[in-house]
Amino acid sequence: MTSLKDFKVDESKVWFGDYWAKGVPKQIYEVEGIVIEPLLEGFMRSADERGFWDENVCMAVYGPYIEKITFRDLVIKAKQFGTFLHNLGIRKGDVVAIDLPNSINFVIAYLGTLYIGGIMAGINPTYKPMELLHALSITDAKVLVVMDALYSLAENILPKTKVKHVVSTNLLDFVTAGIDTVKALRNNIPDLQNSIPDETKHYKVYRMKNAVLNTEPKEIKVNIDPWTEPAAYLMTGGTTGLPKAAMLSHANLIVNLYQQRDWVQLEPGMIDISIIPFFHSYGLTSCMNGSLYLGMVMLIFPKPPDEKHLCETVKQLEAPQKILYPSVELLFKRLIDFAEEMGEDNFKKEYDIHKKLKFASQGAGPLHDYVRIPFEKVFCTIRPGYGLTETSPVVSSSPFWGPNKFGKIGLPLPGTDVAIFDAENFDLGPICDGTPERNNFGVEHTGEICVAGPQVMLGYKGEQEEQEDNLKFWNGKRWLLTGDIGFLDEDGFLEIRDRKKSLVKVAGHSVFPKEVEQIFGKNPYVSEVAVAGLPDRQRGEAVKAWVVLKSGYKEGKDITVDDLKKWCEENMARWKCPSYIEVIETLPVTATGKVLRRQLQESDISKLEEGNTIKG
């Protein structure tokens, strides 16, 4: 049986030296109070111990109105929803896909699924039909919980899936405000439930609000092995770029909370600005699970607010325990720009967010000094971290206090082992394993970053032939090959140099070129397409597509670049759509026919570095 002591890390590793955060245990089994248990049981036990049953744990922001709900009310509604699912025949191990923006609705659906031993599949609500079909198919979802405004995107693909029950909901379903307030909110959040059928020949449709209010909760007992049974399926491209579902166990998700708790000094009552999507591992762990487990308060925004709205919302709040802001570089930069446009003195007279923020954490990409330095000057300490969907997600983080190094992605968290392996041959063993004996620190010893620890996923859902070979054993440990190329420095700080594959990060979103190529290739005018990322100061990276048209078609006569961009916007999530599309005669290829994407990419990067414009 798995034990936390199975994840002991050699304490001679250099990251346990002068930069290790004082007071933070080195081993995961030394973390005070750690218990590996099913998630919902852990949330409720923690509420008992910390006394937050009747404290607000969600504050959902709808324009000027904030809906609050206590942990007790959340659990009651979750049990009602779970019982409703159980009455439909949903059982332990069945998959409930949640296609919702951040909301109280999402939290209830998630907890209700956990209550009956189900598995939550997080679905990006910006998915277009083909993307949604793939996600529902790969996860074998039996239930789809969907926002009423998104149902029209799902109705035509649902017959091609295993979904038998659709639960429609509206953002205002659990708002308890008076009639006048709800009426005012309806101007921006219309009720579209009447446009959705009650039944089709393929599935039945239910209303979440009615399902919760009209169901008497039953005590449903399920036995869950937290180490071996999944709590969530989250979509990821892995290192190949082909979308798949990472299976995260209850233990994976719970242990990652304990790994972060002391590192960030998380405490009950802190407010957690919850802008990062809950369907994403970063939002699931650092916002939703963290708040539910530690009695923090999720400040929920269905979509990223503009800076004025964020500052005005925070101004309304009492925050004696301060506020945490897990986010991405783009949103931090926008907040800095907003303050600078007003003038720092005027900003601080008008708003108090700078007084209430305690820490900010940056994920989903690098943290540049041109963002970090001005942000810390006006607001609070901001630290980058590194993680993947496959690691629940956090692997490393820079220290939030004490000595630090900037321009890095932090030190491995308690219980996490990191080593640099040869990027082409894992079996050669580590180039650098973090020990002084092996040495090999620094950029000249670059290789693939590999991670071992209790937060590493169970695997990908699907048949073995669909898997990618990125979970391997070495020296008694199970290692995840991250696909990221980097190195460890002499103090154990990680630094990423490049991606093994061609993953593109657009404003914190992962864009997988193969997926964009596959979808774009369905355009009736397109013969071949290659996709890569280009540097973009505002978004980190931008997507560019190089397109070869089918024989007989001419750019400008039969199809234009604008037409191609419009087609992409109709068939892909906005952040996957190419910002640049260049029509070319042929794609450069190797002797074996492999497309030389890097050649195309580097040519444009050189032009940008020289100050020249690029096509598209």
C-alpha positions in Angstrom: 0.0 0.0 0.0 1.3 3.4 -0.9 2.7 5.5 1.9 3.9 9.1 2.1 7.3 7.7 3.1 7.6 6.2 -0.3 8.3 9.7 -1.5 11.3 10.5 0.7 13.7 12.9 -0.9 17.4 12.7 -0.4 18.2 15.6 2.0 21.6 16.2 0.5 19.8 17.7 -2.5 21.1 21.2 -3.0 17.7 22.9 -2.9 17.5 22.1 0.9 20.3 24.6 1.4 20.4 28.3 2.2 17.4 29.2 0.0 15.0 26.6 1.5 12.1 28.5 3.2 12.6 28.4 7.0 10.0 26.4 8.9 8.9 24.4 5.9 9.4 20.6 6.3 11.6 19.0 3.7 9.7 15.7 3.5 6.0 15.5 2.7 5.3 13.1 5.6 6.7 15.7 8.0 4.1 18.2 7.1 1.9 18.9 10.2 -1.5 17.3 10.1 -1.3 15.7 6.7 -3.9 13.1 6.0 -4.4 11.3 2.7 -8.2 10.8 2.3 -11.0 11.2 -0.2 -11.3 14.9 -1.1 -14.8 15.6 0.2 -14.1 13.7 3.5 -11.0 15.9 3.9 -12.9 19.1 3.2 -15.4 18.2 5.9 -12.9 17.0 8.4 -10.9 20.2 7.9 -14.1 22.2 8.5 -14.6 20.4 11.8 -11.0 21.0 12.9 -10.8 24.6 11.8 -14.4 25.6 12.6 -15.4 27.1 9.3 -18.7 25.2 8.6 -20.7 28.4 9.0 -18.1 30.7 7.4 -18.5 32.0 3.9 -16.2 30.1 1.6 -17.5 31.4 -1.7 -18.2 35.0 -2.8 -19.4 35.0 -6.4 -19.1 38.4 -8.1 -21.9 39.4 -10.6 -21.2 43.0 -11.5 -21.7 45.1 -8.4 -23.5 42.3 -6.5 -21.6 39.6 -4.5 -23.4 36.4 -3.6 -22.0 34.7 -0.4 -22.4 31.1 0.6 -21.2 29.2 3.7 -19.4 25.9 3.6 -22.4 24.3 5.3 -24.8 25.4 2.7 -22.4 24.3 -0.1 -22.2 20.8 1.4 -26.0 20.6 1.8 -26.5 21.6 -1.9 -23.7 19.3 -3.0 -25.4 16.3 -1.2 -28.7 17.2 -2.8 -27.0 17.3 -6.3 -25.1 14.2 -5.6 -28.3 12.4 -4.5 -30.0 13.6 -7.7 -27.2 12.1 -9.8 -27.4 8.9 -7.7 -31.1 8.7 -8.4 -30.3 8.9 -12.1 -28.1 5.8 -11.7 -24.8 7.6 -11.6 -22.4 5.6 -9.5 -18.8 5.5 -8.2 -16.4 5.9 -11.1 -18.9 7.4 -13.5 -17.8 10.7 -15.1 -19.6 14.0 -14.8 -18.4 16.6 -17.2 -18.7 20.2 -15.9 -18.8 22.7 -18.7 -19.2 25.9 -16.6 -17.3 29.1 -15.9 -16.1 29.7 -12.3 -19.3 29.9 -10.2 -21.1 28.6 -7.2 -22.8 26.2 -9.6 -19.4 24.7 -10.5 -18.4 24.1 -6.9 -21.8 22.5 -6.1 -21.5 20.2 -9.2 -17.9 19.3 -8.3 -18.7 18.5 -4.6 -21.8 16.6 -5.6 -19.9 14.4 -8.0 -17.3 13.7 -5.3 -20.0 12.9 -2.8 -21.1 9.8 -4.8 -17.6 8.8 -5.8 -17.9 10.2 -9.3 -15.1 11.6 -11.3 -15.2 15.3 -12.4 -14.1 16.0 -16.0 -13.3 19.7 -16.3 -14.4 21.2 -19.6 -13.3 24.5 -21.0 -16.5 26.5 -21.6 -14.9 28.3 -24.6 -14.6 25.0 -26.4 -16.2 24.9 -29.8 -18.3 21.8 -30.9 -15.4 19.7 -32.2 -13.3 20.3 -29.1 -16.2 19.5 -26.8 -16.9 16.3 -28.7 -13.3 15.2 -28.2 -13.3 16.0 -24.5 -16.6 14.2 -23.8 -15.5 11.2 -25.9 -12.1 10.8 -24.3 -13.5 11.0 -20.8 -16.5 8.7 -21.4 -18.7 11.2 -19.6 -22.3 10.1 -18.7 -23.5 13.4 -17.5 -22.9 16.9 -18.9 -23.5 19.9 -16.6 -23.6 22.9 -18.9 -24.4 26.6 -18.8 -27.7 27.3 -20.5 -26.0 29.8 -22.8 -23.6 27.1 -24.0 -26.1 24.3 -24.7 -26.5 25.3 -28.4 -22.8 24.4 -28.9 -23.3 21.0 -27.4 -26.7 19.8 -28.8 -25.5 18.6 -32.2 -22.4 16.6 -30.9 -24.0 15.0 -27.8 -25.6 12.1 -29.8 -22.1 11.1 -30.8 -21.1 10.7 -27.1 -22.0 8.5 -24.1 -23.8 11.4 -22.4 -27.3 10.3 -21.3 -28.1 13.1 -18.9 -27.7 16.9 -19.5 -28.0 19.2 -16.5 -28.6 22.8 -17.6 -27.9 25.7 -15.3 -27.8 29.5 -15.2 -25.3 31.7 -13.4 -28.0 33.2 -11.3 -29.5 29.8 -10.2 -28.1 30.1 -6.7 -28.3 33.9 -6.2 -30.4 34.8 -3.1 -30.8 38.5 -3.8 -34.1 40.3 -4.0 -36.3 40.5 -7.1 -35.1 44.0 -8.1 -31.4 43.0 -7.9 -32.0 39.8 -9.9 -33.9 41.7 -12.5 -31.0 44.1 -12.9 -28.5 41.3 -13.2 -30.7 39.7 -15.9 -29.7 42.5 -18.2 -26.2 40.9 -18.5 -27.1 37.3 -17.6 -30.3 36.3 -19.5 -32.2 33.1 -18.6 -32.1 30.8 -21.6 -33.5 27.7 -19.9 -36.8 27.9 -21.9 -34.8 27.5 -25.1 -33.5 24.1 -24.1 -35.7 21.0 -24.6 -36.6 18.7 -21.7 -35.7 15.6 -23.7 -34.3 14.4 -27.0 -34.2 10.8 -28.3 -30.6 10.6 -27.2 -30.6 12.1 -23.7 -32.7 13.8 -21.0 -32.3 17.4 -19.9 -32.7 18.5 -16.3 -32.4 22.0 -14.6 -29.7 22.1 -11.9 -31.7 24.6 -9.7 -34.7 22.3 -9.6 -32.5 19.2 -9.1 -30.9 20.7 -6.0 -34.0 22.3 -4.5 -36.3 19.4 -5.1 -34.1 16.5 -4.0 -34.0 15.2 -0.5 -30.3 14.4 0.3 -29.5 10.8 1.1 -26.5 9.5 3.1 -24.5 7.8 0.4 -21.4 5.9 1.5 -18.7 5.0 -1.0 -15.3 3.4 -0.3 -12.5 5.3 -2.1 -8.8 4.5 -2.1 -7.4 8.0 -2.5 -4.1 6.7 -3.9 -5.5 4.7 -6.8 -8.9 6.2 -7.6 -9.3 9.3 -9.7 -11.1 12.4 -8.5 -10.7 14.4 -11.7 -10.0 14.1 -15.4 -8.4 17.2 -16.7 -7.6 17.9 -20.4 -4.0 18.3 -21.3 -1.8 18.0 -24.4 0.9 16.1 -22.5 4.2 16.4 -24.3 2.9 15.2 -27.7 0.4 18.0 -28.1 -2.5 15.6 -28.7 -5.3 16.3 -26.2 -5.9 13.7 -23.6 -7.3 13.4 -20.1 -4.8 13.3 -17.1 -6.2 11.2 -14.3 -5.6 12.9 -11.0 -6.3 10.9 -7.8 -7.7 12.2 -4.6 -4.2 11.8 -3.1 -2.6 13.7 -5.9 -4.9 16.7 -5.4 -4.9 16.6 -1.6 -1.1 16.2 -1.2 -0.5 19.2 -3.5 -2.4 21.4 -1.1 -0.2 20.3 1.8 2.9 20.9 -0.3 1.8 24.5 -0.8 0.2 25.3 2.5 3.4 26.1 4.6 5.3 27.3 1.6 2.8 30.1 1.0 1.7 30.4 4.7 -2.0 29.7 3.8 -4.5 30.3 6.6 -8.2 30.1 7.1 -10.1 33.3 6.3 -7.7 34.5 3.6 -9.5 35.6 0.4 -8.3 33.8 -2.7 -9.0 35.8 -5.9 -10.4 33.0 -8.1 -10.0 34.1 -11.7 -8.0 31.1 -12.9 -10.6 28.6 -14.3 -11.7 25.7 -12.1 -11.5 23.3 -15.1 -7.7 24.0 -15.2 -5.4 22.3 -12.7 -4.1 25.6 -11.5 -7.6 27.0 -10.6 -8.8 23.6 -9.3 -6.0 23.3 -6.8 -4.8 26.8 -6.0 -8.3 28.3 -5.9 -11.1 25.8 -5.3 -9.6 22.9 -3.5 -7.3 25.1 -1.5 -10.2 27.3 -0.2 -12.4 24.3 0.5 -9.7 22.5 2.4 -8.2 25.4 4.4 -11.3 27.5 5.0 -10.2 30.3 2.7 -12.7 32.4 0.8 -13.0 32.1 -3.0 -13.7 35.4 -4.6 -15.2 34.0 -7.8 -15.3 35.8 -11.1 -17.0 33.9 -14.0 -14.5 35.6 -16.4 -11.5 37.8 -15.8 -12.8 41.2 -14.7 -11.3 44.4 -16.0 -8.9 46.1 -13.6 -11.4 48.7 -12.4 -14.0 46.1 -11.6 -11.4 44.0 -9.7 -10.3 47.0 -7.6 -13.8 48.2 -6.9 -14.8 44.7 -5.8 -11.9 44.3 -3.5 -12.7 47.8 -2.1 -16.0 46.4 -0.9 -14.4 43.6 1.1 -13.2 43.3 4.7 -10.0 41.3 4.5 -8.4 40.9 8.0 -6.5 37.8 6.8 -5.4 39.5 3.6 -5.9 38.5 0.0 -4.0 36.0 -2.2 -3.9 36.5 -6.0 -2.9 33.4 -8.0 -2.9 34.5 -11.6 -0.9 34.8 -14.8 1.5 37.5 -16.0 -0.9 39.1 -18.4 -3.4 40.0 -15.7 -0.7 41.2 -13.4 0.6 43.5 -16.2 -2.8 44.9 -16.8 -3.2 45.7 -13.2 0.1 47.5 -13.2 -0.8 49.4 -16.4 -4.2 50.5 -14.8 -2.4 51.9 -11.7 0.2 53.6 -13.8 -2.4 55.2 -16.1 -4.1 56.7 -13.1 -0.9 57.6 -11.4 0.3 55.6 -8.4 -0.8 58.3 -5.9 -4.2 58.7 -7.4 -4.6 54.9 -7.6 -3.8 54.5 -4.0 -6.2 57.2 -2.9 -9.1 55.6 -4.9 -8.5 51.9 -4.2 -7.1 49.8 -1.3 -6.2 46.6 -3.1 -2.5 47.3 -2.6 -3.1 47.3 1.2 -5.1 44.1 1.2 -2.9 41.9 -1.1 -0.5 39.6 0.8 1.0 37.4 -1.9 0.6 36.9 -5.6 1.6 33.7 -7.4 2.4 33.4 -11.1 1.8 30.3 -13.1 1.2 29.1 -16.7 4.4 30.8 -18.0 7.4 32.9 -17.2 7.5 35.9 -14.9 9.5 38.8 -16.4 11.2 41.5 -14.4 9.3 44.2 -16.4 6.2 42.8 -14.7 7.6 41.6 -11.3 9.4 44.8 -10.3 6.7 47.3 -10.9 4.0 44.9 -9.4 6.0 44.5 -6.2 6.6 48.2 -6.0 2.8 49.0 -6.0 1.2 45.8 -4.7 2.8 42.9 -3.0 5.3 40.0 -3.2 4.9 38.0 -6.4 6.5 34.7 -7.0 6.6 32.3 -10.0 5.9 28.6 -9.8 6.2 25.7 -12.1 3.8 22.9 -12.7 1.8 20.8 -15.1 -1.7 19.3 -15.3 0.0 16.0 -14.8 1.4 17.1 -11.4 -1.8 18.4 -9.9 -0.2 21.0 -10.8 2.5 22.5 -8.7 6.1 21.2 -8.8 8.2 24.1 -7.7 7.8 27.6 -6.4 10.1 30.5 -5.5 10.3 31.2 -1.8 7.8 33.9 -0.6 10.1 35.1 2.1 13.8 34.9 2.9 16.6 34.8 0.2 15.5 34.3 -3.4 16.7 34.2 -7.0 14.8 35.9 -9.7 14.4 34.8 -13.3 14.0 31.2 -12.1 10.9 29.0 -11.5 11.6 28.1 -7.9 12.7 25.2 -5.7 10.9 21.8 -5.6 8.1 21.7 -3.0 8.3 19.3 0.0 8.2 15.6 -1.1 9.1 16.5 -4.7 12.2 15.1 -6.4 13.5 16.7 -9.6 16.3 15.6 -11.9 17.6 16.5 -15.3 17.7 13.6 -17.8 19.0 13.3 -21.3 16.2 14.6 -23.5 16.6 11.8 -26.0 17.4 8.8 -23.8 16.0 8.6 -20.3 17.6 5.3 -19.8 21.0 6.9 -19.7 20.1 8.2 -16.2 20.1 11.7 -14.8 22.6 14.3 -16.0 21.9 16.2 -12.7 20.0 14.8 -9.8 20.4 17.7 -7.4 23.1 16.1 -5.3 26.5 17.6 -4.9 28.1 14.3 -5.7 26.7 14.2 -9.2 27.1 17.9 -9.6 26.4 19.0 -13.2 24.6 22.1 -12.3 24.1 25.0 -14.7 23.0 25.7 -18.3 25.7 23.6 -19.8 24.0 20.6 -18.3 20.6 21.2 -19.8 18.2 18.3 -20.4 14.6 17.2 -19.9 13.1 18.2 -16.5 11.7 15.0 -14.8 9.6 15.0 -11.7 8.9 12.3 -9.0 6.4 12.9 -6.2 3.0 12.1 -4.7 1.4 14.8 -6.9 2.3 12.9 -10.2 -0.8 11.7 -11.9 -2.1 8.2 -12.2 -1.7 8.3 -16.0 -3.8 9.3 -19.0 -7.2 7.9 -19.5 -7.5 5.6 -22.5 -6.1 2.4 -24.0 -2.4 1.7 -23.6 -1.7 2.3 -27.3 -3.0 5.8 -26.9 -0.6 6.6 -24.1 2.6 8.5 -24.5 5.8 7.2 -22.9 6.3 9.8 -20.3 6.0 7.8 -17.0 9.2 5.8 -16.3 11.0 4.2 -13.4 14.5 5.0 -12.3 16.3 4.2 -9.1 13.0 3.0 -7.4 11.0 6.1 -8.3 8.3 6.8 -10.8 9.3 9.8 -12.9 7.2 12.0 -15.1 9.0 13.3 -18.2 7.7 16.8 -18.4 8.7 17.6 -22.0 10.3 20.8 -20.7 14.0 21.4 -21.3 15.9 23.1 -18.5 18.5 22.8 -15.8 19.2 23.0 -12.1 21.5 25.7 -10.7 23.9 25.1 -7.8 21.3 26.1 -5.3 18.6 23.8 -6.7 16.6 26.5 -8.6 14.9 25.3 -11.7 15.2 27.2 -15.0 13.4 26.4 -18.2 15.2 27.0 -21.5 12.7 25.7 -24.0 9.9 23.2 -24.6 10.8 19.8 -25.9 7.8 20.0 -28.1 6.1 23.0 -29.6 3.6 23.9 -26.9 2.5 27.6 -27.2 1.5 29.7 -24.2 -1.0 32.4 -25.0 -1.9 34.6 -22.0 -1.5 31.6 -19.8 -3.5 29.2 -22.0 -1.8 26.1 -23.4 -2.2 25.9 -27.2 -1.1 22.6 -28.8 -0.1 23.2 -32.4 -1.1 19.7 -33.5 -4.6 20.3 -32.3 -4.8 23.6 -34.2 -3.3 22.0 -37.2 -5.9 19.1 -37.1 -8.8 21.5 -36.8 -7.5 24.0 -39.4 -6.8 21.2 -41.8 -10.6 20.6 -42.0 -11.0 24.0 -43.8 -12.1 23.2 -47.4 -9.5 25.5 -48.9 -6.5 24.2 -46.9 -4.2 21.5 -48.0 -1.4 21.7 -45.4 -0.8 23.8 -42.3 2.0 24.2 -39.8 1.6 26.0 -36.5 4.1 27.5 -34.0 4.4 30.2 -31.4 6.0 33.6 -31.8 7.0 36.0 -29.0 4.3 38.5 -28.1 4.9 41.2 -25.4 1.3 41.4 -24.3 0.3 37.7 -24.3 3.6 36.0 -23.9 3.3 34.2 -27.2 1.0 34.4 -30.3 0.0 31.6 -32.6 1.0 31.7 -36.2 -0.1 29.4 -39.0 1.6 28.8 -42.3 -0.9 27.5 -44.8 -0.7 25.8 -48.2 -3.9 26.1 -50.1 -5.4 23.3 -52.1 -4.6 23.1 -55.8 -6.6 25.5 -57.9 -7.3 28.0 -55.1 -5.5 31.4 -55.0 -5.1 33.7 -52.0 -7.0 37.0 -52.6 -9.2 35.5 -55.4 -10.8 32.4 -53.8 -10.0 33.0 -50.1 -8.4 35.7 -48.0 -6.3 35.6 -44.8 -9.2 37.4 -43.1 -11.6 34.6 -44.3 -9.3 32.0 -42.8 -9.1 33.9 -39.5 -12.9 34.1 -39.3 -13.2 30.4 -40.0 -10.8 29.7 -37.1 -12.7 31.9 -34.8 -15.9 29.9 -35.6 -14.2 26.6 -35.0 -11.7 27.1 -32.2 -11.5 28.7 -28.8 -10.4 32.3 -29.2 -6.9 31.8 -27.7 -6.1 28.9 -30.0 -6.9 31.0 -33.1 -3.8 32.1 -35.1 -3.0 35.8 -34.7 -1.0 35.5 -37.9 -1.8 33.4 -41.0 0.6 33.4 -43.9 -0.2 31.6 -47.1 2.9 30.0 -48.7 3.6 27.7 -51.7 5.0 24.7 -49.8 6.0 23.8 -46.3 9.7 23.0 -45.7 10.2 19.4 -44.8 13.0 17.0 -44.0 14.0 14.1 -46.2 11.6 11.9 -44.3 8.7 14.3 -44.8 8.7 15.9 -41.4 7.6 19.5 -41.5 10.3 21.9 -40.3 8.2 24.1 -38.1 11.2 25.5 -36.3 12.6 26.8 -39.6 9.5 28.8 -40.3 9.3 30.0 -36.7 13.0 31.0 -36.4 12.7 33.0 -39.7 9.9 35.1 -38.3 11.6 35.5 -34.9 14.7 36.8 -36.6 12.6 39.4 -38.4 10.9 40.5 -35.2 14.2 40.8 -33.4 15.4 43.0 -36.2 12.4 45.2 -35.8 10.8 44.1 -39.1 7.1 43.2 -39.6 6.1 39.6 -40.4 3.4 38.4 -42.8 0.0 37.4 -41.7 
